[in-house]
Each structure stands twice: as structure tokens, then as C-alpha cells.
């Protein structure tokens, strides 16, 4: 990712969040608690008996209920390959439920080491979501990849429908433009928010570059046919949330299984 592009995205994001924070300062007392998330994952590649892991720490801060900014750091490894990057994300919301507009952005930047070969890692995204009713919403996103020798942009359209307040279905389509991503993905996700347990399930299919799928740090392969499926459980507590997700990914002749456990602590809990 070029430095000017990253700086522009960060500047626009910061200005939007701070402007909304200043205008809606009276809402500070109603803001949700901050969120501090610690995540660990075990990664296994079936065909080669290789393994790896992922660890991350993320913090999400509410300036107001409508203005959010987050910081994070992540480390990934598979055998001798390593990747470290930092993240900055934020969103600004406008309007009431049923007609809400949200603008969001994120930047991930870092360095990787593929068994002694260094490479740059950069992803920037900008998106907007709009709810047209309490049940139906749409999301439009553009995501720029600049990872090692892989460059390109991946626009995505997602549509969500709430069948009930507890059951939501989301379908999305992404198709890369420019560069060498060569990606076209169809995805479906179902979320059920139960009284005691939240359940999520879904998957994707299509053609994708391994860097889009986060297959393995430093791996360079042409875009290939891919299939993905995942299933997760979440449990909310008064001051935090625990989540366990299993993910299966097949890219060409490679099968990757990832088990992720994360805990989110509500910091500055206000009982709202």
C-alpha cells in the first residue's frame, strides 16, 4: 500500500469520527462500554502436516454511540513464515434504526517474513451500509490489497435480512478489479442470537487469490478455486463475551483448518 493512500484513508477516517464526536458530545453518557478483545487460533494444514497459529489484541472505543474507533495488533505464523501487522478502524453512523447510514473504514499495515524473504503487507477498506427497514439492509465495500506481489481492488456487495429479531441471513458477492487478484466469491452467512447462546454458520465459494483468504503468510500462488465453511458459538456475559469458531478452507489442493477462541472484555461497563 502506498504511504500517501494509507495516510489519506487514515486522515478521512479520523476527521469523520472526531467531527461526529464533537457534534454529538451530549450523547457521551449513553455510549456503550469499550471492548478489549484477545484472540488466539490454532491452524492446521491437513495435506502437509504443517501447523501454525494466530494471536491478536484489539481495542474498540466509543466516542459516542455513533462514532467508533479501534486499534489492534496481530501476529501470524506457519512453520518459518511470519506476519506482523497493526490495524486502525473506525465507523460513523447517522440516523435511526430502520433508516440508518453507517460509513466505515479500516487500514492494516505491517511486514512479513517468508523464511528469510521480507515483504510488505497492506490492506485498506472503505465501505457504507444502509438499513432500508428494520429487517433489510445493504452494504457496499471496496478493499484495496497490496501484499508482496499481489495488488488489486475487491469491491463487495452484501445484503442482509432479519427474518426475526434473532435470525439474520447475509448474502454477499465480491469481484476484483485491476491488479492480479483474480477473485470472485459468493458467500452466505446465518446468525442466530439465542437467549443463552449465539450461533453462526456459513461459507463461500468461487475463485480467489490466497492473500485474500489469508491462506498462509508469504505464500504466492495464482488465483484458484476455493471453498470455505465455518461454524461458531458465542456466549455473552454481563461484562464480556466468549466466542469459538471452526473454519475449513480448501484452496486448490490445500486444506486449512482453523480453530479460533476469542474473549472480549467490556471495559468501563455502564450496565446499558
C-alpha positions in Angstrom: 0.0 0.0 0.0 1.4 3.4 -0.9 2.1 5.7 2.1 0.0 8.6 0.7 -3.0 6.3 0.1 -2.8 5.0 3.7 -2.4 8.5 5.2 -5.4 9.8 3.2 -7.6 6.9 4.4 -6.5 7.4 8.0 -7.0 11.2 7.8 -10.5 11.0 6.4 -11.5 8.3 9.0 -10.1 10.3 11.9 -11.8 13.6 10.8 -15.2 11.9 10.4 -15.0 10.2 13.8 -13.8 13.4 15.6 -16.4 15.6 13.8 -19.3 13.3 14.8 -17.9 13.1 18.3 -17.9 16.9 18.7 -21.3 17.4 17.3 -22.9 14.6 19.5 -20.9 15.3 22.6 -24.2 15.3 24.6 -24.5 11.5 23.9 -21.3 10.6 25.7 -23.1 9.3 28.8 -25.1 6.9 26.7 -22.2 5.3 24.9 -21.6 1.6 25.2 -18.6 0.3 27.1 -15.2 -0.1 25.3 -14.3 -3.5 24.1 -10.9 -5.2 24.6 -10.6 -8.5 22.7 -7.9 -11.2 23.0 -7.9 -13.8 20.2 -5.9 -17.0 19.7 -6.1 -19.5 16.9 -4.7 -22.9 16.0 -4.0 -23.5 12.3 -3.5 -26.9 10.7 -2.8 -27.9 7.1 -4.0 -31.4 6.5 -2.1 -32.5 3.4 1.4 -31.4 4.6 1.0 -31.9 8.4 2.2 -28.3 9.0 0.8 -26.1 11.6 0.7 -22.5 12.8 -1.1 -20.0 14.9 -2.6 -16.6 15.2 -2.7 -14.1 18.1 -4.3 -10.7 18.2 -5.2 -7.9 20.6 -7.9 -5.3 19.7 -9.4 -2.3 21.4 -12.6 -0.6 20.4 -13.6 2.8 21.8 -16.9 4.6 21.5 -16.6 8.4 21.4 -20.4 8.4 21.1 -22.9 5.6 20.3 -22.4 6.6 16.6 -18.7 7.2 16.4 -16.3 4.3 17.0 -12.5 3.9 16.5 -10.4 0.8 17.1 -6.7 -0.2 17.3 -5.2 -3.6 17.0 -2.1 -5.8 16.5 -1.8 -9.3 15.1 0.9 -12.0 14.8 0.6 -15.0 12.4 3.0 -17.8 11.8 3.1 -21.1 9.8 6.3 -23.0 10.3 9.1 -20.5 9.5 6.7 -17.9 7.9 5.8 -14.9 10.0 3.5 -11.9 9.6 3.0 -8.9 12.0 0.7 -6.0 11.3 -1.2 -3.2 13.1 -4.8 -2.2 12.4 -6.8 1.0 12.6 -10.5 1.0 12.0 -13.5 3.3 12.6 -17.1 4.0 11.8 -19.6 6.8 11.9 -23.4 6.3 11.9 -26.2 8.6 11.1 -30.0 8.2 11.5 -32.3 6.0 13.5 -32.9 2.2 13.3 -34.6 1.2 10.1 -33.1 4.1 8.1 -29.5 4.2 9.4 -26.5 5.0 7.3 -23.0 3.9 8.5 -19.7 4.8 6.9 -16.7 2.8 8.0 -13.0 2.3 7.1 -10.0 0.3 8.1 -6.3 0.0 7.5 -4.0 -2.9 8.1 -0.2 -2.4 7.6 2.8 -4.5 8.5 5.7 -6.7 7.5 6.0 -10.4 6.7 9.0 -12.8 6.7 8.6 -15.8 4.4 11.6 -18.0 5.6 14.1 -15.1 5.2 12.3 -13.2 2.4 10.8 -9.9 3.6 7.6 -8.5 2.1 5.2 -5.6 2.8 1.6 -6.2 3.9 -1.1 -3.6 3.4 -4.9 -3.6 3.1 -7.2 -0.6 3.2 -11.0 -0.7 3.1 -13.8 1.9 2.8 -17.5 1.0 3.0 -21.0 2.1 3.6 -24.0 0.3 5.0 -27.7 1.4 4.8 -30.7 -0.1 6.5 -33.9 0.4 4.5 -36.2 -1.0 7.1 -35.9 -2.8 10.5 -35.4 -6.0 8.5 -33.4 -5.2 5.4 -30.0 -3.6 4.9 -27.3 -3.4 2.3 -23.5 -2.9 2.4 -21.1 -1.7 -0.3 -17.4 -2.0 0.3 -14.1 -1.5 -1.6 -11.0 -3.2 -0.3 -7.5 -2.5 -1.7 -4.8 -5.2 -1.4 -1.1 -4.6 -1.6 0.6 -7.7 -0.3 4.0 -8.7 -1.6 3.5 -9.2 -5.3 -0.3 -9.1 -5.1 -2.2 -5.9 -5.8 -5.8 -5.1 -6.7 -9.2 -3.9 -5.5 -12.0 -6.1 -4.3 -15.5 -4.4 -4.3 -18.2 -6.3 -2.4 -22.0 -6.1 -2.2 -23.8 -7.7 0.8 -27.5 -7.9 1.5 -28.9 -8.8 5.0 -32.4 -9.7 6.0 -33.7 -10.2 9.6 -36.3 -12.9 9.4 -36.9 -12.4 13.2 -35.1 -10.2 15.7 -33.0 -13.2 16.5 -32.4 -14.7 13.0 -30.4 -12.8 10.3 -29.2 -14.0 6.9 -26.5 -12.2 4.9 -25.5 -13.0 1.2 -22.6 -11.3 -0.5 -20.8 -11.1 -3.8 -17.2 -9.9 -4.4 -15.4 -9.4 -7.7 -11.9 -8.0 -8.1 -11.0 -5.2 -10.5 -7.5 -4.3 -11.6 -4.3 -5.8 -10.4 -3.7 -9.6 -10.2 -6.2 -10.6 -7.5 -8.4 -12.7 -9.9 -11.0 -13.1 -7.2 -14.8 -13.8 -7.5 -16.5 -15.0 -4.4 -20.1 -15.8 -3.4 -20.8 -16.1 0.4 -23.7 -16.8 2.7 -23.9 -16.4 6.5 -26.6 -17.1 9.0 -26.7 -15.7 12.6 -29.0 -16.8 15.3 -29.0 -14.8 18.6 -30.4 -17.1 21.3 -31.2 -16.3 24.9 -28.2 -18.2 26.2 -26.1 -18.9 23.1 -25.4 -17.2 19.8 -24.8 -19.4 16.7 -23.3 -18.5 13.3 -22.7 -20.6 10.2 -21.9 -20.0 6.6 -19.4 -20.4 3.8 -18.1 -19.1 0.5 -17.3 -20.5 -2.9 -15.5 -19.2 -6.0 -12.1 -18.2 -7.2 -9.7 -16.3 -5.1 -6.1 -15.2 -4.6 -4.6 -16.9 -1.4 -3.8 -13.5 0.1 -7.5 -12.6 0.0 -8.3 -15.7 2.0 -5.3 -15.3 4.4 -4.2 -18.8 3.4 -0.6 -18.7 4.7 1.8 -15.9 5.5 4.1 -15.3 2.5 2.5 -17.8 0.1 2.4 -16.7 -3.5 0.1 -18.7 -5.8 -2.2 -17.8 -8.7 -5.9 -17.4 -8.0 -7.5 -20.8 -7.5 -10.9 -22.4 -6.9 -11.8 -22.2 -3.3 -14.5 -23.5 -0.9 -14.9 -22.4 2.7 -17.2 -23.3 5.6 -17.4 -22.1 9.2 -19.4 -22.7 12.3 -19.3 -20.7 15.5 -20.7 -20.3 19.0 -20.8 -17.2 21.2 -21.8 -16.7 24.8 -22.4 -13.2 26.2 -21.9 -12.4 29.9 -22.7 -9.2 31.8 -19.1 -7.9 31.3 -17.8 -9.8 28.3 -18.3 -12.3 25.5 -16.7 -15.6 24.6 -16.6 -16.9 21.1 -15.4 -20.2 19.5 -15.2 -20.6 15.7 -14.2 -23.5 13.5 -13.2 -22.7 9.9 -12.4 -25.1 7.0 -10.8 -23.7 3.8 -9.9 -25.5 0.6 -7.8 -23.8 -2.0 -6.7 -25.9 -4.9 -5.1 -28.9 -3.3 -4.6 -27.3 0.1 -6.9 -27.8 3.1 -6.6 -25.5 6.1 -8.5 -25.9 9.4 -8.5 -23.0 11.9 -10.0 -23.1 15.4 -10.3 -19.6 16.9 -11.1 -18.7 20.5 -11.6 -15.1 21.5 -12.7 -13.3 24.6 -14.0 -9.7 24.7 -14.0 -7.7 27.9 -16.4 -4.8 28.3 -14.2 -2.0 29.7 -15.9 0.8 31.6 -19.1 -1.2 31.9 -22.1 1.0 32.3 -24.9 -1.5 32.7 -26.7 -0.4 29.5 
